[in-house]
Amino acid sequence: MISNRVKELGRQISDDYRDKHPILISVLKGTMYFVADLTRELDIPINIDFMSIGVYPGITKNTGVVRINKDLDLDITGRHVLMIEDIINTGLTIGYLVQNMEARRPASIKICTLLNNPSKRLMNIPLEYVGFQVPDIMMVGYGIDYNQEYRHLRYIAAFDENAQS
């Protein structure tokens, strides 16, 4: 099911960016499997870059303000940018990252997310490409973690953090 949806997204992105040579920006670590599979489904020239973000203890959860641990290596000025996320909940973190990218003057910025949880949305962020709408439950697998565990699962599963002891 994941692979079928990733193929569909790949076709749509390829069609939409046919003559634009976009830069795909993968927000690590949760996107690692998704971006690898997605890029193999594209039939257009692309560049790929990575950002790694971290949290400020006690600040990030409700504000979306993050620490950039690894910034871009490529210059995105005048380029079409596609931000790749694993899951979007409140929208605050991706909103902050898009604002950061906009300051670099790209030609365009669009967002592709594997999972979208609109029930938690605090900020209206336009999502151009969405893999799956998900309910308000904790998810793990296919790159998405809980305390740096479960990323390696080949599937996405609901996770009860209260069951951990």
Sequence and secondary structure as in RCSB ss.txt:
>XXXX:A:sequence
MISNRVKELGRQISDDYRDKHPILISVLKGTMYFVADLTRELDIPINIDFMSIGVYPGITKNTGVVRINKDLDLD
ITGRHVLMIEDIINTGLTIGYLVQNMEARRPASIKICTLLNNPSKRLMNIPLEYVGFQVPDIMMVGYGIDYNQEY
RHLRYIAAFDENAQS
>XXXX:A:secstr
 HHHHHHHHHHHHHHHTTTT  EEEEEETTTHHHHHHHHHT  S  EEEEEEEEE TTTHHHH  EEEEE  SS 
 TTSEEEEEEEEESSSHHHHHHHHHHHTT  SEEEEEEEEE GGG  S    SEEEEE  SS EEBTTB BTTBS
TT SS EE  GGG  
